[in-house]
Amino acid sequence: MAFLTSPREIPVPRILAALLLTLAAAAHAAPPPGIPLWEGAATGMTPAEVLPAFPEAAPAPAAAGRDGRGPEGAAERVRIERVVVAGAPYRARFFFRGPGLERVILERHLEDGLPLSRGLRLAGETRAALAAKYGEPVKRETGGNGYLVEWRAGRTAVRLVVVTRSYQVKLFQVVYEAAPQD
């Protein structure tokens, strides 16, 4: 198989694949408890601890087909259906491995996708807000199917994930999880 260099030749979304590989590598062991994630949530918290910490949170509905499981096996057990971040609506999803919180994903409400120009403007604004809070990114990946930007805040990894397809932004997430330990 020849090496593919043109973004149009890439058979799968490169950014999504990179994210899944990163998440899968980190998924083998539960992170140590107490690593701050998002707005007071920390690794190791149980659903019984997360729910009162976020009054607008509720148990996550059962997901069709995957039983609420993320691609790396963590189960979504708590959700905030609508939270406003920097003036934009998101869904906050809390993923647990065993009893402990492992990851929080803020997912932008996109319905049928977002036109590419608006999505890229939103991504730029979100990236600037995250850079103002966390400093310069430690990782940037860009391809024909979107991009991934990662910051580190102590033991916390924060990732902005944007996946595009057919001139629309199809996936827009900010992921908070424990940074891989070297």
GUTIBA-544367 format. One record per residue (C-alpha): x, y, z. Coordinates in pm, 1 decimal. Each point is the difference from the previous one (the first is absolute). Example, Ala and Ser with C-alpha at 12.3 -4.5 7.8 and 13.67 -1.06 7.14 Angstrom:
REM residues 2
+----------+----------+----------+
:       px :       py :       pz :
+----------+----------+----------+
:   1230.0 :   -450.0 :    780.0 :
:    137.0 :    344.0 :    -66.0 :
+----------+----------+----------+
END
This chain:
REM residues 182
+----------+----------+----------+
:       px :       py :       pz :
+----------+----------+----------+
:      0.0 :      0.0 :      0.0 :
:    144.1 :    337.6 :   -100.7 :
:     44.4 :    277.0 :    253.5 :
:   -289.5 :    243.5 :    -24.1 :
:     89.6 :    367.4 :     12.7 :
:   -298.2 :    185.6 :   -137.9 :
:   -286.6 :     61.0 :    247.1 :
:   -244.1 :   -103.0 :   -275.3 :
:    165.1 :   -343.3 :    -18.1 :
:    -37.5 :    -79.1 :    369.4 :
:   -261.7 :   -281.2 :     27.9 :
:   -102.0 :     72.2 :    363.3 :
:    -19.5 :    322.5 :    197.9 :
:    361.0 :     38.9 :    111.6 :
:    -80.5 :    224.4 :    294.9 :
:   -266.4 :   -233.4 :    137.3 :
:    232.3 :   -297.1 :    -43.3 :
:    279.0 :    183.2 :    186.8 :
:   -238.7 :     84.5 :    281.7 :
:   -122.6 :   -358.7 :     26.4 :
:    356.9 :   -130.9 :     10.5 :
:     88.8 :    250.4 :    272.4 :
:   -307.6 :    -90.8 :    199.9 :
:     55.4 :   -373.4 :    -46.4 :
:    358.1 :     26.1 :    124.0 :
:   -117.3 :    180.5 :    312.0 :
:   -289.9 :   -240.8 :     53.6 :
:    203.1 :   -297.7 :    126.3 :
:     22.2 :    124.2 :    356.5 :
:   -234.0 :    213.4 :    203.6 :
:    150.3 :    340.7 :     75.9 :
:     92.7 :     79.2 :    358.8 :
:   -281.2 :    169.7 :    193.2 :
:    -11.1 :    374.3 :     59.0 :
:    126.8 :    132.0 :   -333.4 :
:   -207.6 :    309.8 :    -78.5 :
:   -204.3 :    -24.7 :   -317.2 :
:   -274.9 :    258.9 :    -59.8 :
:   -172.2 :    247.2 :    233.8 :
:     75.9 :   -191.2 :    320.4 :
:    -37.4 :   -352.7 :   -137.7 :
:    304.5 :   -219.0 :     67.8 :
:    112.8 :   -348.6 :    -92.6 :
:   -123.8 :   -269.4 :    235.0 :
:   -324.8 :    176.4 :     94.9 :
:   -301.4 :   -232.2 :     -0.5 :
:   -331.6 :     86.4 :   -168.5 :
:   -140.5 :     52.4 :    351.3 :
:    265.1 :    271.5 :     52.6 :
:    -30.5 :    158.1 :   -345.5 :
:   -379.2 :     39.7 :      3.0 :
:    -20.6 :    230.6 :    306.7 :
:    306.9 :    194.9 :   -116.9 :
:   -191.0 :     96.1 :   -316.7 :
:   -365.4 :     73.1 :     87.5 :
:   -102.5 :      4.0 :   -368.2 :
:    150.7 :   -348.2 :    -56.9 :
:   -205.5 :   -316.3 :    -32.5 :
:     75.0 :   -367.0 :    -55.5 :
:     83.5 :    -49.6 :   -367.9 :
:   -267.5 :   -165.4 :   -211.2 :
:     82.9 :   -347.2 :   -126.9 :
:    161.3 :     32.0 :   -343.0 :
:   -135.8 :   -217.6 :   -277.6 :
:    236.5 :   -270.4 :   -116.4 :
:    303.9 :     82.6 :    214.5 :
:   -151.4 :      9.9 :    349.4 :
:    145.6 :    348.4 :     53.8 :
:    356.7 :   -114.4 :    -59.4 :
:    264.1 :    223.6 :   -151.8 :
:    238.8 :   -130.2 :   -265.8 :
:    252.7 :   -100.6 :    268.0 :
:   -247.8 :   -177.7 :    225.0 :
:    -81.6 :    263.2 :    263.0 :
:   -372.8 :     28.8 :     70.7 :
:   -189.9 :    327.4 :    -10.5 :
:   -194.9 :      5.4 :    326.8 :
:    -68.6 :    369.9 :     58.8 :
:    -98.6 :    275.2 :   -241.6 :
:    -84.2 :    368.3 :     -0.3 :
:   -221.2 :     37.7 :   -304.6 :
:     66.3 :    370.1 :    -50.0 :
:    279.6 :    208.5 :    145.3 :
:    105.1 :    335.7 :   -141.8 :
:    374.3 :     47.7 :    -42.2 :
:    126.1 :    331.5 :   -139.0 :
:   -351.7 :     76.2 :   -124.5 :
:    -39.5 :   -326.9 :   -193.3 :
:   -215.4 :   -302.7 :     91.6 :
:    173.9 :   -328.4 :     80.6 :
:    -93.3 :   -336.4 :    148.2 :
:    227.3 :   -112.2 :    285.5 :
:     53.8 :   -376.9 :      6.2 :
:    167.7 :   -168.9 :    298.4 :
:    170.1 :   -333.8 :    -74.9 :
:     87.8 :   -255.2 :    268.8 :
:    217.2 :   -310.5 :      3.6 :
:   -118.7 :   -220.3 :    282.7 :
:   -125.9 :    228.1 :    274.5 :
:    237.7 :    290.3 :    -71.0 :
:    -29.1 :    301.4 :   -230.2 :
:    253.9 :    -17.0 :   -279.7 :
:    -89.8 :    270.1 :   -251.1 :
:   -233.1 :    292.8 :    -64.8 :
:    -92.2 :     86.5 :   -358.1 :
:   -165.8 :    328.2 :    -92.1 :
:   -176.1 :    -62.1 :   -328.5 :
:   -132.3 :    288.2 :   -208.7 :
:   -363.1 :    -32.0 :   -105.7 :
:     28.2 :    -29.7 :   -378.6 :
:   -328.7 :   -161.5 :   -108.0 :
:     71.3 :    -58.9 :   -373.1 :
:    349.9 :    144.5 :     -0.7 :
:    128.7 :    353.0 :     -9.4 :
:    100.7 :    178.6 :   -320.6 :
:    377.3 :    -18.5 :    -31.1 :
:     59.9 :    377.2 :     19.0 :
:   -204.1 :     33.1 :    322.1 :
:    153.5 :   -315.2 :    145.3 :
:    353.9 :    116.3 :    -66.5 :
:    -77.6 :    342.1 :    149.0 :
:   -143.9 :   -171.6 :    311.4 :
:    305.8 :   -226.9 :     16.0 :
:    229.5 :    302.4 :    -18.4 :
:   -189.6 :    176.8 :    278.4 :
:      1.1 :   -313.8 :    215.6 :
:    369.1 :    -59.8 :    -66.3 :
:     79.5 :    360.5 :     99.5 :
:   -203.9 :    -32.7 :    322.2 :
:    174.4 :   -327.5 :     90.4 :
:    342.2 :    150.4 :    -81.2 :
:    -79.7 :    298.7 :    223.6 :
:    -77.2 :   -240.2 :    284.0 :
:    263.4 :   -272.8 :    -57.5 :
:    276.8 :    173.1 :   -198.8 :
:    159.9 :   -123.8 :   -318.1 :
:   -113.8 :   -341.1 :   -126.6 :
:    235.2 :   -295.8 :     38.0 :
:   -136.1 :   -168.9 :   -310.9 :
:   -166.2 :    106.2 :   -325.5 :
:   -114.4 :   -228.5 :   -280.1 :
:   -176.9 :    122.3 :   -309.6 :
:   -128.0 :   -196.6 :   -295.7 :
:   -262.5 :      5.1 :   -270.1 :
:   -256.1 :   -135.8 :    246.2 :
:     44.2 :    244.1 :    287.7 :
:    244.0 :     59.8 :    277.8 :
:    107.7 :    -80.7 :    352.2 :
:    165.5 :    242.2 :    243.1 :
:    120.0 :   -110.0 :    345.0 :
:     98.2 :    190.9 :    312.4 :
:    138.2 :   -116.9 :    333.8 :
:    -97.9 :    148.7 :    333.1 :
:    202.2 :   -190.7 :    258.9 :
:   -123.3 :   -359.1 :    -14.9 :
:   -300.6 :     90.1 :   -218.2 :
:    -14.5 :    -27.0 :   -380.0 :
:   -246.5 :    225.8 :   -180.7 :
:    -72.2 :    -70.2 :   -367.2 :
:   -197.4 :    191.2 :   -258.7 :
:   -119.8 :   -245.3 :   -264.9 :
:   -161.6 :    122.4 :   -321.5 :
:    -99.7 :   -244.4 :   -275.6 :
:   -119.5 :    127.7 :   -336.8 :
:   -169.1 :   -177.7 :   -287.2 :
:   -175.6 :    125.6 :   -313.6 :
:     67.5 :    366.8 :     80.8 :
:   -156.9 :    -29.6 :    343.9 :
:    128.3 :    -38.7 :    354.3 :
:   -143.8 :   -334.1 :    113.6 :
:    169.7 :    -38.7 :    339.8 :
:    107.5 :    273.0 :    239.6 :
:    122.8 :   -104.5 :    344.1 :
:    213.1 :    119.7 :    287.4 :
:    133.6 :   -304.5 :    186.5 :
:    129.9 :     13.7 :    358.9 :
:    191.1 :   -301.3 :    133.5 :
:    308.9 :   -101.7 :    191.9 :
:    317.6 :     61.5 :   -199.8 :
:    195.6 :   -314.3 :    -80.1 :
:    277.3 :    -50.1 :    255.6 :
:    349.7 :    -53.9 :   -138.2 :
+----------+----------+----------+
END
